Amino acid sequence: MIGRLYEVVFDCPEPRTLADFYAELTGLDVKYADDGWVTLGKGDDVRLAFQRAPGYQPPQWPDEGSSMQAHVDVFVADLDEAEQKVLALGAKLLSADEEEVRVYADPAGHPFCLCLDNPEAP
C-alpha cells in the first residue's frame, strides 16, 4: 500500500449547496466548512469534499465526448422511494434503463447512481 484514501473531492460552483445535498443523501456530517470548501465524513472513514471551482462546467451524460469525471454509487433498499427523495433534494434523473441502477445528476451536474442494495457486492 502506498497510501490511505482520505477523501474524494468534487469541483462545483457552490460547495455548501452540494455538500448539503450529499449530507442528506449519505447521512455524512459536515467536518469542515468555509466559503470555498466543505468536507463531509463520519469518524475516520473516507470523506467527500466539495471545492469552489470558478467557471465550473458540469460533465455531460451520456456523451462519449465528455467524461463523467467521477461518480458516486449509493446503495438503497427501495429505488422508487430513494428516487423521490433525491429528486426532492434537487437531483435530475438521467437514466433508468437498468432494473437495479438509476443514474442521476446532483445539483451541480455530477452523475451519481442509486443502486438496489446488494449484500453480496464486492
Short mmCIF file of the C-alpha atoms (twelve columns), coordinates in Angstrom:
data_MODEL
# 
_entry.id   MODEL 
# 
loop_
_atom_site.group_PDB 
_atom_site.id 
_atom_site.type_symbol 
_atom_site.label_atom_id 
_atom_site.label_alt_id 
_atom_site.label_comp_id 
_atom_site.label_asym_id 
_atom_site.label_seq_id 
_atom_site.Cartn_x 
_atom_site.Cartn_y 
_atom_site.Cartn_z 
_atom_site.pdbx_PDB_model_num 
ATOM 1   C CA . MET A 1   0.000   0.000  0.000   1 
ATOM 2   C CA . ILE A 2   1.353   3.398  -0.962  1 
ATOM 3   C CA . GLY A 3   -1.112  5.479  0.986   1 
ATOM 4   C CA . ARG A 4   -4.580  5.708  2.553   1 
ATOM 5   C CA . LEU A 5   -7.547  7.119  0.676   1 
ATOM 6   C CA . TYR A 6   -8.603  10.205 2.615   1 
ATOM 7   C CA . GLU A 7   -11.326 11.902 0.568   1 
ATOM 8   C CA . VAL A 8   -12.940 12.275 -2.831  1 
ATOM 9   C CA . VAL A 9   -13.177 15.923 -3.930  1 
ATOM 10  C CA . PHE A 10  -15.773 17.373 -6.294  1 
ATOM 11  C CA . ASP A 11  -15.350 20.679 -8.106  1 
ATOM 12  C CA . CYS A 12  -18.572 22.699 -8.053  1 
ATOM 13  C CA . PRO A 13  -19.906 26.264 -8.168  1 
ATOM 14  C CA . GLU A 14  -21.386 26.271 -4.608  1 
ATOM 15  C CA . PRO A 15  -19.656 23.924 -2.122  1 
ATOM 16  C CA . ARG A 16  -22.167 24.323 0.719   1 
ATOM 17  C CA . THR A 17  -25.177 23.643 -1.509  1 
ATOM 18  C CA . LEU A 18  -23.646 20.496 -2.959  1 
ATOM 19  C CA . ALA A 19  -22.378 19.323 0.442   1 
ATOM 20  C CA . ASP A 20  -25.894 19.720 1.883   1 
ATOM 21  C CA . PHE A 21  -27.236 17.548 -0.958  1 
ATOM 22  C CA . TYR A 22  -24.692 14.772 -0.285  1 
ATOM 23  C CA . ALA A 23  -25.093 15.032 3.501   1 
ATOM 24  C CA . GLU A 24  -28.799 14.325 3.098   1 
ATOM 25  C CA . LEU A 25  -28.155 11.580 0.516   1 
ATOM 26  C CA . THR A 26  -25.497 9.716  2.530   1 
ATOM 27  C CA . GLY A 27  -26.001 10.668 6.186   1 
ATOM 28  C CA . LEU A 28  -22.476 12.090 6.407   1 
ATOM 29  C CA . ASP A 29  -21.752 15.009 8.750   1 
ATOM 30  C CA . VAL A 30  -20.041 18.323 7.997   1 
ATOM 31  C CA . LYS A 31  -16.496 18.016 9.364   1 
ATOM 32  C CA . TYR A 32  -15.180 21.322 7.987   1 
ATOM 33  C CA . ALA A 33  -16.613 24.258 6.043   1 
ATOM 34  C CA . ASP A 34  -15.502 27.634 4.756   1 
ATOM 35  C CA . ASP A 35  -16.566 29.763 1.772   1 
ATOM 36  C CA . GLY A 36  -14.690 27.662 -0.766  1 
ATOM 37  C CA . TRP A 37  -14.562 24.174 0.746   1 
ATOM 38  C CA . VAL A 38  -16.791 21.741 2.658   1 
ATOM 39  C CA . THR A 39  -15.788 18.281 3.915   1 
ATOM 40  C CA . LEU A 40  -18.277 15.563 4.902   1 
ATOM 41  C CA . GLY A 41  -17.490 12.384 6.798   1 
ATOM 42  C CA . LYS A 42  -18.071 10.079 9.739   1 
ATOM 43  C CA . GLY A 43  -15.313 9.063  12.103  1 
ATOM 44  C CA . ASP A 44  -12.153 8.057  10.263  1 
ATOM 45  C CA . ASP A 45  -13.981 6.790  7.142   1 
ATOM 46  C CA . VAL A 46  -13.283 8.194  3.681   1 
ATOM 47  C CA . ARG A 47  -14.661 11.694 3.246   1 
ATOM 48  C CA . LEU A 48  -16.410 13.587 0.470   1 
ATOM 49  C CA . ALA A 49  -15.246 17.140 -0.107  1 
ATOM 50  C CA . PHE A 50  -16.536 19.952 -2.297  1 
ATOM 51  C CA . GLN A 51  -14.393 22.813 -3.562  1 
ATOM 52  C CA . ARG A 52  -15.427 26.012 -5.307  1 
ATOM 53  C CA . ALA A 53  -14.308 25.985 -8.939  1 
ATOM 54  C CA . PRO A 54  -14.768 29.291 -10.767 1 
ATOM 55  C CA . GLY A 55  -16.010 28.676 -14.294 1 
ATOM 56  C CA . TYR A 56  -17.138 25.150 -13.404 1 
ATOM 57  C CA . GLN A 57  -18.700 23.230 -16.301 1 
ATOM 58  C CA . PRO A 58  -20.646 20.080 -15.348 1 
ATOM 59  C CA . PRO A 59  -19.976 16.788 -17.115 1 
ATOM 60  C CA . GLN A 60  -22.455 15.782 -19.818 1 
ATOM 61  C CA . TRP A 61  -24.015 12.343 -19.552 1 
ATOM 62  C CA . PRO A 62  -24.287 10.348 -21.682 1 
ATOM 63  C CA . ASP A 63  -21.819 11.927 -24.072 1 
ATOM 64  C CA . GLU A 64  -18.911 9.921  -25.419 1 
ATOM 65  C CA . GLY A 65  -17.005 13.165 -25.997 1 
ATOM 66  C CA . SER A 66  -17.296 14.172 -22.328 1 
ATOM 67  C CA . SER A 67  -16.076 12.148 -19.354 1 
ATOM 68  C CA . MET A 68  -18.136 11.789 -16.170 1 
ATOM 69  C CA . GLN A 69  -15.039 12.934 -14.210 1 
ATOM 70  C CA . ALA A 70  -16.226 10.904 -11.190 1 
ATOM 71  C CA . HIS A 71  -19.402 9.451  -9.779  1 
ATOM 72  C CA . VAL A 72  -20.764 8.087  -6.520  1 
ATOM 73  C CA . ASP A 73  -22.715 4.829  -6.140  1 
ATOM 74  C CA . VAL A 74  -25.235 4.782  -3.288  1 
ATOM 75  C CA . PHE A 75  -26.894 1.508  -2.211  1 
ATOM 76  C CA . VAL A 76  -30.611 1.812  -1.352  1 
ATOM 77  C CA . ALA A 77  -33.272 -0.656 -0.199  1 
ATOM 78  C CA . ASP A 78  -36.021 0.774  -2.439  1 
ATOM 79  C CA . LEU A 79  -35.187 2.546  -5.711  1 
ATOM 80  C CA . ASP A 80  -38.596 4.221  -6.105  1 
ATOM 81  C CA . GLU A 81  -38.575 5.635  -2.579  1 
ATOM 82  C CA . ALA A 82  -34.953 6.809  -2.865  1 
ATOM 83  C CA . GLU A 83  -35.662 8.388  -6.248  1 
ATOM 84  C CA . GLN A 84  -38.463 10.534 -4.835  1 
ATOM 85  C CA . LYS A 85  -36.157 11.734 -2.071  1 
ATOM 86  C CA . VAL A 86  -33.197 12.640 -4.317  1 
ATOM 87  C CA . LEU A 87  -35.475 14.400 -6.818  1 
ATOM 88  C CA . ALA A 88  -36.928 16.441 -3.939  1 
ATOM 89  C CA . LEU A 89  -33.348 17.400 -2.984  1 
ATOM 90  C CA . GLY A 90  -32.689 18.746 -6.486  1 
ATOM 91  C CA . ALA A 91  -31.300 15.733 -8.365  1 
ATOM 92  C CA . LYS A 92  -32.210 15.158 -12.011 1 
ATOM 93  C CA . LEU A 93  -32.925 11.689 -13.434 1 
ATOM 94  C CA . LEU A 94  -30.544 10.872 -16.301 1 
ATOM 95  C CA . SER A 95  -31.271 7.186  -16.943 1 
ATOM 96  C CA . ALA A 96  -33.475 4.409  -15.592 1 
ATOM 97  C CA . ASP A 97  -32.537 1.876  -18.270 1 
ATOM 98  C CA . GLU A 98  -31.333 -0.827 -15.861 1 
ATOM 99  C CA . GLU A 99  -33.557 -2.694 -13.414 1 
ATOM 100 C CA . GLU A 100 -31.264 -2.296 -10.386 1 
ATOM 101 C CA . VAL A 101 -29.454 1.005  -11.139 1 
ATOM 102 C CA . ARG A 102 -30.660 4.520  -11.896 1 
ATOM 103 C CA . VAL A 103 -28.386 7.401  -12.870 1 
ATOM 104 C CA . TYR A 104 -28.975 10.963 -11.691 1 
ATOM 105 C CA . ALA A 105 -27.193 14.299 -11.759 1 
ATOM 106 C CA . ASP A 106 -26.595 16.096 -8.479  1 
ATOM 107 C CA . PRO A 107 -27.447 19.823 -8.314  1 
ATOM 108 C CA . ALA A 108 -24.033 20.710 -9.818  1 
ATOM 109 C CA . GLY A 109 -24.414 18.162 -12.648 1 
ATOM 110 C CA . HIS A 110 -22.154 15.339 -11.365 1 
ATOM 111 C CA . PRO A 111 -23.588 11.906 -12.188 1 
ATOM 112 C CA . PHE A 112 -24.374 9.548  -9.310  1 
ATOM 113 C CA . CYS A 113 -26.137 6.199  -9.178  1 
ATOM 114 C CA . LEU A 114 -28.764 4.775  -6.890  1 
ATOM 115 C CA . CYS A 115 -28.213 1.010  -6.829  1 
ATOM 116 C CA . LEU A 116 -30.508 -1.596 -5.363  1 
ATOM 117 C CA . ASP A 117 -28.704 -2.807 -2.236  1 
ATOM 118 C CA . ASN A 118 -26.754 -5.997 -2.829  1 
ATOM 119 C CA . PRO A 119 -25.179 -7.523 0.302   1 
ATOM 120 C CA . GLU A 120 -23.043 -9.731 -1.955  1 
ATOM 121 C CA . ALA A 121 -21.459 -6.814 -3.833  1 
ATOM 122 C CA . PRO A 122 -17.668 -6.795 -3.630  1 
# 
